[in-house]
Amino acid sequence: MIILGLNAFHGDSAACLVKDGVLIAAAEEERFRRIKHWAGFPAQAIRYCLDEAGLKLADVDIIAVNQDSRANLARKIAYVATKRPDLGFVLDRLKNRRARRGIAEYLAEAFLGDTFKGLHAPIEHHLAHLSSAFHVSPFRDASIVSVDGFGDFSSAAWARGHDAEIDIEGRVYFPHSLGIFYQALTQYLGFPHYGDEYKVMGLAPYGAPTYLDKMRRIVALEGDGGFKLNLDFFNHHRQGTAYQWTDGIPDIDELFSPALVDLLGPRRHPASELTQEHRDLARSVQAMYEEAFFNLLDTLYARHQLPALTIAGGCGNNSVANGKVRRQTGYQHVYVQSAAGDAGGAIGAAFAYWHQQGSPRGFVMDHAYWGPGASDREIEALMIARDAEIEAAGCSIRHIADEAELTRHTATAISDGKVIGWYQGRMEWGPRALGNRSILGDPRRADMKDILNRKIKRRESFRPFAPSVLDRAVPDWFEEDDAVPFMMQVFQIREEQRVRIPAVAHVDGSGRLQTVSASTNPRYFQLIEAFEAITGVPMLLNTSFNENEPVVCRPGEALDCFLRTKMDLLVLGDVLIERRPV
């Protein structure tokens, strides 16, 4: 059975292909369109998945989509009947439903002469999230949590997973949403763009939770683990809040009401200076999210008494909260899939359908390398085509076929303070660069953050960079020890080690780590080992290979990024492009 899983008409549109219960390929549409968080129909991601599997659209048996307009229909009707929302609110959602019903038309337009002959399978949004967390995890039994903005009229769901079964035990329905709470406060703090919540998360450690009492007036905790918003402070439920989900960057109108400004004071303009008040507000927002999140987890642990937890949904990207699960609950093992947000719903839709047919589990996602790769021949052709341009930029080209020599040379350059573009293998699935599309630096250098921002990133000074650490070395460097292959959890760095790696230690002594395994990424593991042999430090600073754009996908994009920035060395497979000393 060949299943094409889609996240369409949400932010981070994406596609995956599952063959007989095994994932073959997965990618977000933004990587091909070169527009961050691209929303719409993922035609190019679909084409990649089919090409990777050597298939045509006509070979696909099922198209599973992480949205089912029939889900929670009675609640939708009751809400419209009793709340009488703004007409624009209703029209916007009818427009979204019409777009989703038009998938056949989108396919016909994108794949001329290649007709889909199979079945369409709508999968309820949060079931897709739950499946994306549990069905690809290493756990046979686990609590499962999905928390996000909204999908199919709910914002959260929780369940118990056993073998291939997911037993949903509770939900939070529209208009209450932790995702909307965090997004609205992110807008209030002057970060207006879709996906800016990670900026608030990065800013929070610089503040104190002095506004927590006011946050508790905005979010109320429920005895069953759920939560409710004080709707006086929000707009999303009572007027036609504009959501742009088609063919471009997701765009969302202001979610908070004037009452929030009355409660907290004037909103911050995006161009204005960040004050201590803003830092304290960010910390208070994060603290309120964690109160609600752990209220739910404590309730589930008391009920399930299981050691394992899986997390999905847009709020599953809150790596700070995820990293506190072991120390604040009874759960001992946490799995967060590499694309926890809506993109991951593509995988969840595919696996939910697969297991609904009674198929057993057999696949575990222990790495994220499901995107396009580049052959040696493709890289060689690129070097020939652009040789004159590379030479004019003052760079030399070198080929090192021996992997040990390649990794030693690169590790030496990193230890000398150089900034490396590292392009290897297949592209990562999800928002994090995990050693195949990465920019690398020396974690020992206190000035490395400034170097990266000056040469490439140009991002806010309060945002931390992450460590990639050898899996065997985690207990020596962090206060907790668990597999974190997807950089979706933040652990505290051991106090005595923080002075050794200042470039990846956040202001509160934490690090959003990626554990690197020899079995899933042997070349990256060998590179870090080579750096360890030189420095005694078994980790590298790792940030995404991009410059205010989606992570690079093809080798030409990596070369473009290298040439227009001040990176020192680009490693494309076995080819090294190095700037000559001036």
C-alpha positions in Angstrom: 0.0 0.0 0.0 1.4 3.4 -1.0 0.1 6.4 1.0 0.8 10.0 0.3 0.4 12.0 3.5 -0.3 15.8 3.1 -0.4 18.8 5.3 -2.2 21.2 2.9 -3.6 24.7 3.4 -1.9 25.1 6.8 1.4 26.8 7.6 4.4 24.6 6.8 2.6 22.7 4.0 4.3 19.3 3.5 4.1 15.9 2.0 5.4 12.4 2.8 5.3 9.0 1.2 4.7 5.8 3.2 5.1 2.4 1.5 3.8 -0.6 3.4 4.0 1.2 6.7 7.6 2.5 6.2 8.4 6.1 5.6 10.3 6.7 2.3 10.4 10.5 1.9 9.1 13.6 3.6 9.7 17.4 3.0 8.2 20.8 3.6 7.1 22.8 0.6 9.0 25.9 1.9 12.3 24.2 1.0 11.3 24.2 -2.7 9.4 27.4 -2.9 12.1 29.3 -0.8 9.4 31.1 1.2 9.4 30.4 5.0 6.4 28.5 6.4 4.9 28.4 2.9 1.1 27.6 3.1 -1.0 26.1 0.4 -0.9 22.9 -1.7 2.5 21.2 -1.4 2.8 20.2 -5.1 6.6 20.4 -5.2 7.0 18.4 -2.0 4.6 15.7 -3.5 6.7 15.6 -6.7 9.9 15.1 -4.7 8.4 12.3 -2.6 7.2 10.5 -5.7 10.5 10.9 -7.5 12.4 9.7 -4.4 10.3 6.5 -4.4 10.4 6.1 -8.1 6.7 6.3 -8.4 4.0 8.2 -10.4 0.9 9.8 -8.9 -1.1 7.0 -10.5 0.8 4.5 -8.3 -0.5 6.0 -5.1 -3.3 4.1 -3.4 -4.3 6.6 -0.7 -4.0 10.4 -0.2 -4.4 11.1 3.5 -4.8 14.7 4.6 -4.5 16.0 8.2 -7.9 17.7 8.1 -11.5 16.4 8.2 -14.2 19.0 7.8 -16.7 16.5 9.3 -14.9 16.2 12.6 -16.6 17.8 15.6 -19.4 19.0 13.3 -22.0 19.1 16.0 -19.9 21.4 18.1 -19.3 23.7 15.1 -23.0 24.0 14.4 -23.7 24.6 18.1 -21.1 27.3 18.3 -22.4 29.2 15.3 -25.9 28.8 16.6 -25.3 30.0 20.1 -22.3 32.4 19.8 -23.4 34.1 16.5 -19.8 35.0 15.4 -19.0 37.7 12.9 -20.1 36.7 9.3 -16.5 37.0 8.1 -15.5 34.3 10.6 -18.0 31.8 9.0 -17.1 32.8 5.4 -13.3 32.4 6.1 -13.8 28.9 7.2 -16.2 28.0 4.4 -13.5 29.3 2.0 -10.9 27.0 3.7 -13.2 24.0 3.3 -13.8 24.7 -0.4 -10.0 24.8 -0.9 -9.5 21.5 0.8 -12.2 19.9 -1.3 -10.3 21.0 -4.4 -7.3 18.7 -3.9 -8.2 16.7 -7.0 -8.1 19.9 -9.0 -4.7 20.9 -7.6 -3.3 17.5 -8.4 -4.7 17.6 -11.9 -3.0 21.0 -12.5 0.3 20.0 -11.0 0.6 16.5 -12.6 -0.7 16.8 -16.1 -1.2 13.4 -17.7 -0.6 11.6 -14.4 -4.0 10.8 -12.8 -4.6 9.9 -9.2 -6.8 6.8 -9.2 -6.9 6.0 -5.5 -8.9 7.1 -2.4 -8.9 10.3 -0.5 -8.7 9.8 3.3 -9.4 12.8 5.5 -7.9 12.4 9.0 -9.0 14.6 11.9 -6.3 17.1 12.6 -5.4 16.1 16.2 -5.6 12.4 15.5 -2.9 13.1 12.8 -0.8 14.9 15.4 -1.2 12.1 17.9 -0.3 9.5 15.3 2.7 11.5 14.2 4.0 11.4 17.8 3.2 7.9 18.8 3.1 5.6 15.7 6.7 6.5 14.8 8.0 6.5 18.3 10.0 3.7 19.9 7.3 3.1 22.6 4.7 0.4 22.6 2.8 2.1 25.4 2.8 5.9 26.0 0.8 8.9 26.9 0.2 11.1 23.8 -0.4 14.9 23.8 -1.2 17.2 21.0 -1.4 21.0 21.6 -1.5 23.7 19.0 -3.5 26.7 17.7 -6.5 25.1 16.1 -7.4 22.3 13.7 -10.8 20.8 13.0 -12.4 23.0 15.8 -10.1 21.8 18.6 -6.8 23.0 20.0 -5.6 20.0 22.1 -6.1 16.3 22.4 -4.7 13.7 24.7 -4.7 9.9 24.5 -3.2 6.6 25.6 -1.3 4.7 22.9 -0.9 0.9 23.0 0.7 -1.0 20.1 -1.1 0.5 17.0 -4.1 1.8 19.0 -4.7 5.4 20.0 -7.5 5.9 22.5 -8.4 9.6 22.7 -9.5 10.5 26.2 -10.1 14.3 26.0 -9.9 17.5 24.0 -10.0 21.2 24.3 -12.3 22.8 21.7 -12.5 26.1 19.9 -12.2 28.9 21.0 -9.9 27.9 23.8 -6.2 27.4 22.8 -2.8 27.5 24.4 -1.4 28.0 20.9 -3.5 31.1 20.4 -2.5 32.4 23.9 1.2 32.1 23.1 0.8 33.5 19.6 -1.3 36.5 20.7 1.2 37.4 23.4 4.0 36.9 20.9 2.3 39.5 18.7 1.8 41.8 21.7 5.5 41.6 22.4 6.3 43.0 18.9 7.1 39.7 17.1 4.4 39.8 14.4 5.4 37.0 12.0 4.1 33.4 11.8 6.4 31.2 13.8 7.9 34.0 16.0 7.0 32.2 19.2 10.5 30.8 19.5 11.8 34.4 19.9 9.6 34.7 23.1 10.9 31.4 24.3 14.5 32.6 23.7 13.9 35.9 25.4 12.2 34.4 28.5 15.3 33.4 30.4 16.4 37.1 30.5 13.3 37.9 32.6 11.4 37.1 35.8 7.8 35.8 35.9 6.5 39.1 37.5 3.4 39.1 35.4 2.3 35.5 36.1 -0.7 36.6 38.2 -2.0 38.5 35.2 -1.3 35.6 32.9 -3.5 33.5 35.3 -6.3 35.9 34.5 -5.9 35.1 30.8 -5.6 31.3 31.1 -7.5 29.1 33.6 -6.6 25.5 34.4 -9.2 22.8 34.4 -9.4 19.8 36.7 -9.4 17.3 33.8 -6.0 18.6 32.6 -7.6 21.0 30.1 -7.6 24.8 30.1 -9.8 27.8 29.1 -9.0 31.3 27.9 -10.6 34.4 29.2 -12.0 35.4 25.9 -12.2 39.1 26.8 -8.6 39.3 25.9 -8.8 37.8 22.4 -10.3 38.5 19.0 -10.1 35.2 17.2 -13.5 33.9 18.3 -15.7 36.9 17.5 -14.6 38.6 14.4 -13.3 37.6 11.0 -9.6 37.3 11.9 -7.8 37.0 8.6 -5.8 33.8 8.1 -3.9 33.6 4.8 -3.3 29.9 4.1 -3.0 29.8 0.3 0.2 30.1 -1.8 2.5 32.2 0.4 3.7 33.1 3.9 1.0 32.5 6.5 -0.5 35.8 7.6 -2.6 36.2 10.7 -4.4 39.3 11.9 -4.0 40.6 15.5 -5.3 38.0 17.9 -5.5 40.0 21.1 -8.2 42.5 22.0 -7.8 46.0 23.6 -8.6 44.4 26.9 -5.1 42.8 26.9 -3.5 46.2 26.4 -5.6 47.5 29.4 -4.3 44.6 31.5 -0.6 44.7 30.5 0.0 48.2 29.2 1.0 49.4 25.7 2.1 46.8 23.2 5.7 46.8 22.0 6.3 48.1 18.5 8.5 45.6 16.5 11.1 48.3 15.9 11.3 49.5 19.5 13.9 48.5 22.1 13.4 45.5 24.3 13.2 46.5 27.9 13.3 44.5 31.1 9.5 44.7 31.2 9.3 42.9 27.9 11.8 40.3 29.1 9.6 39.8 32.2 6.5 39.5 30.1 8.2 36.8 27.9 9.2 34.8 31.0 5.6 35.1 32.4 4.1 33.9 29.1 6.4 30.9 29.1 5.7 30.2 32.8 1.9 30.3 32.1 2.3 27.9 29.2 4.3 25.5 31.4 1.7 25.7 34.2 -1.0 24.6 31.7 1.2 22.1 30.0 2.2 20.4 33.2 -1.3 20.5 34.6 -2.2 18.3 31.7 0.8 16.0 31.9 0.4 15.5 35.7 -3.2 14.5 35.1 -2.3 12.0 32.4 0.6 10.5 34.4 -1.7 10.0 37.4 -4.2 8.2 35.1 -1.8 6.2 32.9 1.2 5.5 35.2 3.4 5.0 32.1 7.1 6.0 31.8 6.9 7.3 28.2 5.3 10.4 26.7 5.0 11.5 23.1 4.3 15.2 22.2 3.1 16.8 19.0 1.3 19.9 17.7 2.7 23.4 17.1 3.2 23.8 20.9 5.3 20.6 20.7 8.1 22.9 19.4 8.3 24.5 22.9 11.6 22.7 23.6 12.0 24.5 26.9 8.9 23.0 28.4 9.6 19.6 26.7 13.0 19.5 28.4 11.5 19.9 31.9 9.2 16.9 31.6 11.5 14.4 33.4 12.2 16.7 36.3 8.7 17.9 36.8 6.6 14.8 36.1 6.8 11.0 36.5 7.6 10.5 32.9 11.1 9.2 32.2 11.3 9.1 28.4 10.0 11.8 26.0 9.7 11.5 22.2 9.0 14.6 20.1 9.0 14.0 16.3 11.3 16.3 14.3 8.4 18.1 12.7 6.1 18.4 15.7 3.9 21.1 14.1 1.5 21.1 11.2 4.1 19.7 8.8 4.3 16.6 10.9 0.5 16.1 10.3 1.4 14.8 6.9 3.2 11.8 8.5 0.5 11.5 11.1 -2.3 11.4 8.5 -0.4 8.6 6.5 0.3 6.5 9.6 -3.1 7.0 11.1 -4.7 5.6 7.9 -2.2 2.8 7.7 -3.0 1.6 11.3 -6.8 2.2 10.9 -6.6 -0.7 8.4 -5.4 -3.0 11.1 -1.8 -2.9 10.0 0.8 -3.6 12.7 3.6 -1.2 13.8 7.1 -1.7 12.5 8.6 1.6 11.7 10.5 3.9 14.2 11.6 7.4 13.2 15.0 7.6 14.8 16.5 10.1 12.4 15.1 13.1 10.4 16.9 12.6 7.0 14.0 12.2 4.7 14.5 15.0 2.2 16.4 15.5 -1.0 20.0 14.6 -1.3 22.6 15.4 -3.9 24.8 12.9 -5.8 28.5 13.3 -6.3 27.8 13.8 -10.0 25.4 16.7 -9.2 27.9 18.4 -7.0 30.7 17.9 -9.5 28.5 19.4 -12.3 27.8 22.4 -10.0 31.6 23.0 -9.4 32.2 22.9 -13.2 29.4 25.2 -14.0 30.3 27.8 -11.4 34.1 27.4 -11.3 34.8 30.9 -12.6 32.4 32.5 -10.1 34.0 30.6 -7.2 37.5 31.6 -8.3 36.4 35.3 -8.7 35.1 35.2 -5.1 38.7 34.3 -3.9 37.9 30.6 -3.1 39.6 27.4 -3.9 38.1 24.0 -4.6 39.4 20.8 -3.1 38.2 17.2 -3.2 38.9 14.9 -0.2 37.6 11.3 -0.8 38.9 9.9 2.5 36.2 10.5 5.1 38.7 10.6 8.1 40.8 13.2 6.4 37.7 15.2 5.4 36.4 15.3 8.9 39.8 16.0 10.5 40.4 18.9 8.1 36.9 20.4 8.8 37.2 19.9 12.6 40.6 21.7 12.5 39.0 24.6 10.7 36.2 24.8 13.3 38.8 24.6 16.2 40.6 27.5 14.5 37.5 29.7 14.8 36.2 29.3 11.2 32.5 29.1 10.3 31.6 26.1 8.2 28.7 25.4 5.9 28.1 21.6 6.1 26.0 20.0 3.4 25.7 16.2 3.5 23.3 13.5 2.6 19.5 13.9 2.6 17.9 17.1 4.0 16.3 17.1 7.4 12.6 16.8 7.9 11.3 19.5 10.3 12.5 23.0 11.3 15.9 22.0 12.8 19.2 21.5 11.0 20.5 18.3 12.4 24.0 17.9 10.8 23.1 17.6 7.1 22.2 21.2 6.3 24.0 22.9 9.1 26.3 25.9 9.8 28.9 24.8 12.3 31.1 26.7 14.8 33.3 26.2 17.9 31.2 26.1 21.0 34.2 27.0 23.2 34.4 30.6 21.8 32.5 33.2 23.8 32.5 35.4 20.7 31.1 32.7 18.3 27.5 34.0 18.5 28.7 37.5 17.5 30.8 36.0 14.7 27.9 34.1 13.3 25.5 37.0 13.5 28.1 39.3 11.9 29.0 36.9 9.1 25.7 35.3 8.3 22.7 35.3 10.6 22.0 38.9 11.7 19.5 37.8 14.2 18.5 39.0 17.7 21.3 38.8 20.3 19.1 37.1 22.8 18.5 34.0 20.7 20.8 31.1 21.6 22.7 28.7 19.3 22.4 24.9 19.8 24.9 22.2 20.6 25.2 18.9 18.7 26.7 16.5 21.2 27.8 12.9 20.8 25.1 10.7 22.4 27.7 8.9 24.6 28.8 12.2 26.1 25.4 13.6 27.2 25.6 12.6 30.9 29.1 14.2 31.3 27.8 17.5 29.9 24.1 17.8 30.8 22.1 17.3 34.0 19.9 14.8 32.3 20.5 11.9 30.0 18.1 10.8 27.2 18.1 10.6 23.4 17.2 14.0 21.9 17.9 13.4 18.2 15.7 16.2 16.9 16.8 19.1 19.0 13.3 19.3 20.5 14.2 19.5 24.2 16.3 21.9 26.3 18.4 20.5 29.1 20.5 22.2 31.7 24.2 22.1 31.0 26.2 20.9 34.0 27.4 24.0 35.9 31.1 23.1 35.8 30.9 22.6 32.0 29.2 25.9 31.1 32.4 27.9 31.1 33.9 25.5 28.5 31.1 26.0 26.0 29.9 29.6 26.3 28.7 29.8 22.7 26.0 27.2 23.2 25.1 27.9 26.9 22.0 30.2 27.2 21.8 32.8 29.8 20.1 30.4 32.2 22.7 27.7 31.7 20.6 25.6 29.3 21.2 24.2 25.9 18.8 23.0 23.2 20.8 19.9 22.4 20.8 17.4 19.6 22.2 14.0 20.4 24.2 12.6 17.5 24.4 8.8 17.0 26.9 6.9 14.8 24.2 4.7 13.6 22.0 7.4 12.1 24.5 10.0 11.0 28.0 8.4 10.9 29.8 11.3 9.0 28.5 14.0 11.4 29.4 11.7 14.4 32.9 11.3 13.0 33.3 15.0 12.5 32.4 15.7 16.2 34.7 13.0 17.3 37.5 14.6 15.2 36.7 17.9 17.0 36.8 16.1 20.3 40.2 14.7 19.5 41.5 18.2 19.0 39.8 20.0 21.8 38.5 17.6 24.3 34.9 18.9 23.7 32.5 16.3 22.2 30.1 18.8 20.6 29.8 21.5 17.9 27.7 24.6 17.7 25.1 23.8 15.1 22.7 26.3 13.5 20.6 26.0 10.3 22.2 26.5 6.9 20.3 29.6 5.8 20.4 33.3 5.8 16.9 34.6 6.7 15.3 32.1 4.3 14.3 28.4 4.5 17.1 25.9 5.2 19.0 25.2 2.0 17.7 22.2 0.0 19.8 21.8 -3.1 23.6 22.2 -3.4 23.3 25.3 -5.6 21.4 27.1 -2.7 24.2 26.1 -0.3 26.8 27.6 -2.6 24.7 30.7 -3.1 24.5 31.2 0.7 28.2 30.6 1.1 29.2 33.1 -1.5 26.9 35.9 -0.4 27.9 35.6 3.3 31.2 35.5 5.0 31.4 31.8 5.7 34.9 30.5 5.7 34.5 26.9 4.4 31.8 25.0 2.6 31.8 21.2 2.6 29.5 19.8 -0.1 29.7 16.1 0.2 33.4 15.4 -0.4 34.1 18.8 -2.0 35.6 21.7 0.1 35.3 25.3 -1.1 37.5 27.5 1.0 38.1 31.2 1.1 41.8 32.0 0.6 43.5 34.2 3.2 43.3 37.9 2.3 
